[in-house]
Amino acid sequence: MATNLVSLVMTFLTPEMIGRIASALGLDRNDTSTALNAGVPAVLAALVGAAAKPGGPQKIADAAKQEMGTLDKFASMLGGAGASTVTDRGSNMLASLLGDRDQSALANSIGKYSGLGSAAGDSVLGMLTPLVMGAIGQQQGSRGLDASSITNLLASQKDNIAAAIPSGFGRLLGGTGLLDSLGDTAKRAAMAGGETTRAAAASVARTLDDTRRSAAEAASGSTNWLLWAIPAIAIAALLVYLLGRPTEQVVQQGVSTVQSLTVGGIDLGKQMTDSISSVRSTLNGITDAASAQAALPRLQTATSQIDKVNGMLAQLSDGQRKMLAGLVSPGMSTLNQLFDKVLAIPGVAEIIKPTIDTLRAKLASLTA
């Protein structure tokens, strides 16, 4: 099975690397993180489309050859005028692969989604394209970079790409044609956050989007990719459970289930979504011991909120507990990876490890 290219690039984009990219471009760190999280699968989706055009696979192979080793030396390329050189090279490369119209549409969508604007969106794409091409080069190796291997590689990535596109961003891309190459099923999943039954998912998604918007207002400026991803995964899990029932029944049942997470006037689903988003945003901002110390109160606040949810578990039915677990479980792997990366930063573990250990335990108890 081919490596997941989205995961390969996202693993490279550590909190420290995102901070360096934002600094090099003169952009807000959190907005840059949002743009990168959307941009990685978006660029790959656009490349799938480019590979379907005559001569496209060979162009992509040639571009990947130019970026062999980029992942290893990328950090050193961000200093001084190097960042501008990388951005210009990436922008020119992307334009040659997609064409000016598609590149512009992609930049506009990323700029709107992240709040950076189209010009900054274009800069983020210029910085990101060499990384994506470098990941392709690393995955295939110089001997595997030919038209045939590129075609096969990108075709194998369609489901991974669709799953990684934030649902709101997928809707922005929907009118550009950049998702058409993913195929009907994957395209619908990317645009609607993983729906398998259109009418049912639309109804459930509206309810979850209300939660997402409220959380975005409460955590303004944060990096919300996990907040976007959890509703998408929850929709998929819910619809799998309800699959086979009439559409109207699925819609009614799905909305009722999500709404039933409000207990004693407290929306536990929203509270968990807010807390997880806050944790991830806070962790993304930790780059050294000083930032870890500054982040500690926010992590403790999130822990307290999650603890309150734990304290209300006795009031939930088995079905409600399963629904709550379905909101938490999908993001645990990513959160644990982020916990580990932050703790590996020199001087950080002694400051926040006890808090992180507590957080892990409380989150794990919610998934049981």
Backbone torsions as a table, in degrees:
resi	resn	phi	psi	omega
1	MET	NA	136.3	-179.2
2	ALA	-67.9	149.9	175.7
3	THR	-61.9	147.4	174.8
4	ASN	-76.1	107.2	-175.9
5	LEU	-64.1	-35.4	178.2
6	VAL	-60.5	-48.0	-179.8
7	SER	-63.6	-37.5	-179.2
8	LEU	-60.7	-45.0	180.0
9	VAL	-72.6	-42.4	-177.7
10	MET	-65.4	-32.4	176.5
11	THR	-64.3	-35.2	177.6
12	PHE	-67.8	-32.9	-176.4
13	LEU	-82.7	70.1	177.7
14	THR	-69.7	165.7	175.9
15	PRO	-54.1	-39.5	179.0
16	GLU	-64.4	-43.6	-179.0
17	MET	-66.5	-40.1	177.5
18	ILE	-60.8	-41.8	178.2
19	GLY	-61.6	-39.8	179.7
20	ARG	-68.6	-38.6	177.9
21	ILE	-65.5	-44.7	179.0
22	ALA	-60.1	-43.2	179.7
23	SER	-64.1	-42.2	-179.1
24	ALA	-64.4	-33.1	-178.6
25	LEU	-92.7	-7.4	-178.9
26	GLY	70.3	35.9	-175.6
27	LEU	-117.5	162.2	175.1
28	ASP	-63.7	135.4	-175.7
29	ARG	-62.3	-46.1	-177.0
30	ASN	-67.7	-41.3	177.9
31	ASP	-65.1	-37.1	178.0
32	THR	-64.5	-41.3	177.8
33	SER	-60.9	-43.6	178.0
34	THR	-60.4	-43.8	-180.0
35	ALA	-64.0	-40.4	-179.8
36	LEU	-68.9	-40.4	179.9
37	ASN	-62.8	-34.3	176.1
38	ALA	-81.8	-34.6	-173.7
39	GLY	-69.4	-34.9	-178.3
40	VAL	-58.6	-57.2	179.0
41	PRO	-67.5	-28.6	-179.6
42	ALA	-66.9	-44.1	178.1
43	VAL	-62.8	-42.1	179.3
44	LEU	-65.5	-38.5	176.7
45	ALA	-62.1	-41.6	178.6
46	ALA	-64.8	-35.6	178.7
47	LEU	-69.0	-34.6	175.1
48	VAL	-59.4	-41.7	177.4
49	GLY	-66.2	-41.4	179.7
50	ALA	-63.7	-34.2	-179.6
51	ALA	-69.5	-16.9	179.7
52	ALA	-86.1	-6.0	-179.4
53	LYS	-93.6	152.9	178.7
54	PRO	-55.7	127.3	179.4
55	GLY	79.5	-7.2	-177.1
56	GLY	-60.9	-49.2	-178.7
57	PRO	-57.7	-39.4	-179.9
58	GLN	-68.3	-37.5	177.1
59	LYS	-61.5	-42.0	179.5
60	ILE	-65.9	-41.4	178.2
61	ALA	-60.8	-43.2	-179.8
62	ASP	-64.8	-40.1	179.2
63	ALA	-65.4	-41.1	179.1
64	ALA	-63.9	-35.1	177.7
65	LYS	-63.5	-36.5	179.3
66	GLN	-65.7	-26.4	-175.5
67	GLU	-104.4	15.1	175.2
68	MET	-59.3	125.8	179.9
69	GLY	88.7	-2.0	-178.5
70	THR	-61.0	-39.4	-179.0
71	LEU	-60.8	-32.9	-177.7
72	ASP	-74.7	-30.2	-174.5
73	LYS	-113.8	7.2	-172.4
74	PHE	-60.9	-44.2	-177.3
75	ALA	-57.2	-40.4	-178.6
76	SER	-71.7	-14.8	-178.2
77	MET	-86.3	-6.2	-174.0
78	LEU	-88.4	-9.9	-177.0
79	GLY	-79.3	145.0	175.2
80	GLY	55.8	-132.6	-178.6
81	ALA	-75.4	-7.9	-178.1
82	GLY	-61.5	-35.9	-179.1
83	ALA	-62.5	-42.1	178.5
84	SER	-64.1	-38.0	178.8
85	THR	-63.9	-44.4	179.4
86	VAL	-62.6	-45.1	-178.0
87	THR	-63.3	-45.1	179.5
88	ASP	-64.0	-42.2	179.9
89	ARG	-63.8	-42.7	179.6
90	GLY	-65.4	-41.0	179.6
91	SER	-63.7	-43.8	178.9
92	ASN	-65.0	-39.0	179.3
93	MET	-64.0	-45.9	-178.3
94	LEU	-65.3	-39.7	178.7
95	ALA	-63.0	-38.3	-179.5
96	SER	-69.4	-28.4	-179.0
97	LEU	-85.5	-38.1	-173.9
98	LEU	-102.3	-29.2	-170.1
99	GLY	95.8	154.2	-175.4
100	ASP	-61.6	-37.7	-176.0
101	ARG	-64.7	-50.0	-178.5
102	ASP	-67.9	-36.6	177.6
103	GLN	-62.9	-42.7	179.1
104	SER	-64.0	-42.5	179.4
105	ALA	-62.6	-39.5	-179.9
106	LEU	-67.5	-44.3	179.3
107	ALA	-63.3	-41.3	179.3
108	ASN	-63.7	-41.6	-178.8
109	SER	-66.0	-43.7	179.5
110	ILE	-67.3	-39.9	178.1
111	GLY	-62.9	-39.8	179.6
112	LYS	-71.6	-42.9	-177.8
113	TYR	-64.5	-41.2	-176.2
114	SER	-86.8	-16.6	-176.1
115	GLY	84.5	6.4	-178.0
116	LEU	-82.9	-24.1	-174.1
117	GLY	93.5	161.1	-172.4
118	SER	-66.6	-37.1	-179.0
119	ALA	-63.9	-46.0	177.8
120	ALA	-68.7	-34.6	175.8
121	GLY	-59.4	-39.2	177.7
122	ASP	-65.7	-38.0	178.6
123	SER	-65.8	-41.1	177.6
124	VAL	-61.9	-42.5	177.9
125	LEU	-62.6	-40.5	178.7
126	GLY	-62.5	-36.7	177.8
127	MET	-73.7	-33.8	-174.1
128	LEU	-79.6	-34.2	-174.4
129	THR	-57.7	-46.2	176.8
130	PRO	-59.6	-33.4	178.2
131	LEU	-66.4	-44.4	-179.9
132	VAL	-64.3	-44.3	179.5
133	MET	-66.9	-35.5	176.5
134	GLY	-64.5	-36.7	177.6
135	ALA	-66.1	-40.3	177.1
136	ILE	-63.0	-43.5	178.8
137	GLY	-63.2	-41.1	178.8
138	GLN	-64.5	-41.1	-178.5
139	GLN	-66.1	-41.5	-174.2
140	GLN	-89.0	-30.0	-173.1
141	GLY	76.8	155.5	-175.0
142	SER	-59.1	-33.9	-178.7
143	ARG	-75.5	-19.8	-178.9
144	GLY	-96.7	6.5	-178.0
145	LEU	-93.0	82.3	173.3
146	ASP	-137.1	172.4	-174.1
147	ALA	-57.8	-42.7	-176.7
148	SER	-65.9	-45.7	-178.1
149	SER	-67.2	-36.1	178.0
150	ILE	-65.5	-42.9	178.4
151	THR	-59.3	-47.0	-179.2
152	ASN	-66.6	-41.7	-178.6
153	LEU	-61.7	-50.7	-177.0
154	LEU	-67.5	-34.7	177.0
155	ALA	-63.4	-33.8	-178.8
156	SER	-75.7	-11.0	-174.7
157	GLN	-98.0	-2.3	-170.7
158	LYS	-57.8	-47.3	-178.9
159	ASP	-66.1	-40.0	178.1
160	ASN	-61.5	-42.6	-178.8
161	ILE	-64.9	-47.7	-178.9
162	ALA	-60.6	-39.9	-178.4
163	ALA	-67.3	-25.9	-175.5
164	ALA	-89.6	-11.4	-178.4
165	ILE	-78.5	119.6	177.6
166	PRO	-56.3	140.4	-172.8
167	SER	-58.1	-43.5	179.9
168	GLY	-65.1	-37.6	178.2
169	PHE	-69.2	-36.5	177.1
170	GLY	-58.8	-37.8	178.5
171	ARG	-67.3	-35.3	176.8
172	LEU	-64.9	-38.0	-179.3
173	LEU	-77.3	-17.0	-172.7
174	GLY	-54.8	-35.9	-177.5
175	GLY	-88.7	-1.6	-176.6
176	THR	-89.9	-18.5	-176.2
177	GLY	85.4	-2.7	-176.8
178	LEU	-72.3	-15.7	178.5
179	LEU	-97.1	-5.4	-175.0
180	ASP	-58.8	-34.8	-175.6
181	SER	-70.6	-12.8	-178.8
182	LEU	-76.8	-10.3	-177.2
183	GLY	92.3	158.0	-173.3
184	ASP	-60.1	-47.1	-176.6
185	THR	-65.1	-48.5	-179.3
186	ALA	-66.7	-36.5	179.4
187	LYS	-63.3	-44.4	179.2
188	ARG	-64.1	-38.7	179.2
189	ALA	-63.3	-42.0	-179.5
190	ALA	-67.5	-37.1	-176.9
191	MET	-79.5	-29.5	-175.4
192	ALA	-115.8	11.5	176.3
193	GLY	76.2	32.5	174.0
194	GLY	93.1	28.8	-179.4
195	GLU	-73.4	140.2	173.7
196	THR	-111.8	-20.6	172.9
197	THR	-127.9	109.5	-166.7
198	ARG	-54.7	-51.6	-175.8
199	ALA	-64.4	-41.7	-179.1
200	ALA	-66.1	-46.7	-177.2
201	ALA	-65.4	-36.1	-179.7
202	ALA	-61.3	-42.1	-180.0
203	SER	-67.2	-46.2	179.4
204	VAL	-65.4	-40.4	-178.5
205	ALA	-62.4	-36.2	178.4
206	ARG	-60.8	-42.4	179.2
207	THR	-63.7	-44.9	-178.5
208	LEU	-70.8	-32.0	177.7
209	ASP	-65.1	-33.3	175.9
210	ASP	-60.4	-42.3	177.1
211	THR	-62.3	-44.8	-179.2
212	ARG	-61.7	-42.1	-179.6
213	ARG	-66.2	-41.4	178.6
214	SER	-62.6	-41.6	-179.8
215	ALA	-66.7	-36.9	179.4
216	ALA	-63.5	-36.4	177.8
217	GLU	-67.8	-36.7	-178.4
218	ALA	-76.4	-23.6	-178.0
219	ALA	-124.8	50.7	-175.8
220	SER	-56.4	132.3	177.5
221	GLY	87.2	0.9	-177.7
222	SER	-85.3	165.1	176.0
223	THR	-86.9	112.9	-166.2
224	ASN	-108.1	22.9	-173.8
225	TRP	-64.0	-36.3	179.2
226	LEU	-65.8	-36.5	178.9
227	LEU	-62.9	-35.0	176.9
228	TRP	-74.9	-37.2	-173.6
229	ALA	-71.7	-37.0	-176.4
230	ILE	-60.9	-47.8	177.0
231	PRO	-59.2	-38.6	-179.9
232	ALA	-60.7	-46.0	-178.5
233	ILE	-69.5	-37.2	179.8
234	ALA	-63.7	-38.7	177.6
235	ILE	-60.9	-46.6	-179.0
236	ALA	-61.2	-45.7	-178.9
237	ALA	-63.3	-40.9	-179.1
238	LEU	-64.5	-41.9	-177.0
239	LEU	-72.5	-32.5	174.4
240	VAL	-61.1	-42.2	-179.8
241	TYR	-63.8	-37.3	-175.7
242	LEU	-96.2	1.9	-175.5
243	LEU	-57.9	139.2	177.6
244	GLY	102.0	-14.4	176.7
245	ARG	-85.5	159.7	177.5
246	PRO	-58.7	147.6	-175.4
247	THR	-55.1	-46.0	-177.2
248	GLU	-61.5	-40.2	-179.4
249	GLN	-66.8	-39.7	179.0
250	VAL	-62.0	-44.8	-179.8
251	VAL	-60.3	-49.5	-177.9
252	GLN	-63.1	-43.9	-178.5
253	GLN	-65.6	-42.8	-177.8
254	GLY	-63.7	-46.5	-179.5
255	VAL	-64.9	-40.2	180.0
256	SER	-62.1	-40.5	-178.4
257	THR	-64.7	-45.3	-179.6
258	VAL	-63.8	-43.9	-178.6
259	GLN	-65.1	-27.9	-175.9
260	SER	-70.6	-6.1	176.5
261	LEU	-77.1	-3.3	172.8
262	THR	-83.6	115.3	-176.3
263	VAL	-127.3	126.9	179.6
264	GLY	59.8	32.1	-179.7
265	GLY	80.8	2.6	-179.7
266	ILE	-109.5	125.0	177.2
267	ASP	-82.8	96.7	-175.8
268	LEU	-65.8	-33.7	178.3
269	GLY	-62.4	-45.9	178.8
270	LYS	-65.5	-41.3	-178.7
271	GLN	-62.2	-40.6	178.3
272	MET	-68.2	-42.1	-179.6
273	THR	-62.6	-44.1	177.2
274	ASP	-59.2	-46.9	-175.0
275	SER	-65.6	-44.2	-179.4
276	ILE	-65.4	-40.9	177.4
277	SER	-61.3	-42.6	179.5
278	SER	-63.7	-41.1	179.3
279	VAL	-61.6	-47.8	-177.1
280	ARG	-66.5	-42.7	178.4
281	SER	-59.9	-43.3	-179.2
282	THR	-65.5	-44.3	179.9
283	LEU	-63.1	-37.0	179.3
284	ASN	-63.9	-22.3	-179.6
285	GLY	-89.1	-1.4	-178.5
286	ILE	-90.6	119.7	179.0
287	THR	-126.2	-14.1	-179.0
288	ASP	-159.5	-176.9	-177.2
289	ALA	-63.4	-37.9	-178.7
290	ALA	-64.8	-44.7	179.6
291	SER	-69.7	-29.2	175.9
292	ALA	-66.0	-41.7	178.6
293	GLN	-63.9	-39.6	179.3
294	ALA	-69.0	-29.2	-177.3
295	ALA	-82.3	-17.7	-173.8
296	LEU	-55.8	-45.6	179.5
297	PRO	-60.8	-36.8	179.9
298	ARG	-68.4	-39.6	177.8
299	LEU	-66.1	-38.2	179.1
300	GLN	-67.6	-37.2	177.0
301	THR	-64.0	-44.5	178.4
302	ALA	-62.6	-39.7	178.1
303	THR	-61.4	-41.1	178.9
304	SER	-63.0	-40.9	179.1
305	GLN	-64.9	-41.8	179.0
306	ILE	-66.6	-35.5	178.0
307	ASP	-63.1	-36.7	177.9
308	LYS	-63.7	-39.3	177.1
309	VAL	-64.0	-43.1	177.1
310	ASN	-57.8	-37.7	-178.5
311	GLY	-69.3	-14.6	-178.8
312	MET	-102.0	2.6	-177.2
313	LEU	-59.8	-33.7	-178.2
314	ALA	-63.7	-21.1	-179.5
315	GLN	-87.6	-4.4	-176.7
316	LEU	-96.2	148.1	172.1
317	SER	-77.9	170.5	178.0
318	ASP	-59.5	-40.6	-180.0
319	GLY	-64.2	-39.8	179.0
320	GLN	-67.4	-38.3	178.1
321	ARG	-64.3	-38.6	177.9
322	LYS	-64.7	-39.8	178.9
323	MET	-64.8	-41.8	178.3
324	LEU	-64.1	-42.1	177.4
325	ALA	-62.0	-34.1	179.0
326	GLY	-67.2	-22.6	175.6
327	LEU	-80.2	-30.9	-173.7
328	VAL	-91.5	-43.9	-170.9
329	SER	-55.9	-46.1	-174.4
330	PRO	-58.8	-29.3	-177.1
331	GLY	-94.1	-2.1	-173.8
332	MET	-66.0	-38.4	-179.3
333	SER	-61.4	-46.0	179.1
334	THR	-65.5	-42.7	178.6
335	LEU	-62.0	-42.7	179.7
336	ASN	-62.6	-38.0	176.5
337	GLN	-64.0	-40.6	179.5
338	LEU	-68.1	-39.6	174.8
339	PHE	-55.9	-48.3	-176.2
340	ASP	-64.5	-39.9	179.8
341	LYS	-64.2	-42.8	-179.9
342	VAL	-65.5	-43.2	-178.8
343	LEU	-65.9	-20.7	-179.7
344	ALA	-81.4	-10.8	178.6
345	ILE	-71.6	130.0	-177.4
346	PRO	-53.2	130.5	175.8
347	GLY	83.7	-3.7	-174.9
348	VAL	-88.5	-40.5	-172.3
349	ALA	-57.2	-42.2	-176.7
350	GLU	-67.7	-17.6	-179.4
351	ILE	-89.0	-45.7	-170.8
352	ILE	-118.9	-1.5	-178.1
353	LYS	-57.8	-43.4	178.5
354	PRO	-59.1	-40.5	179.5
355	THR	-67.3	-42.0	179.0
356	ILE	-65.3	-40.6	177.8
357	ASP	-60.7	-40.3	178.1
358	THR	-65.6	-44.0	178.6
359	LEU	-58.4	-47.7	-179.1
360	ARG	-58.1	-44.5	-177.3
361	ALA	-65.1	-42.3	-178.5
362	LYS	-69.2	-39.2	177.4
363	LEU	-66.3	-41.2	-180.0
364	ALA	-62.2	-37.0	-178.9
365	SER	-65.9	-27.8	179.2
366	LEU	-75.9	-21.1	-179.7
367	THR	-90.9	-7.8	-175.8
368	ALA	-68.3	NA	NA
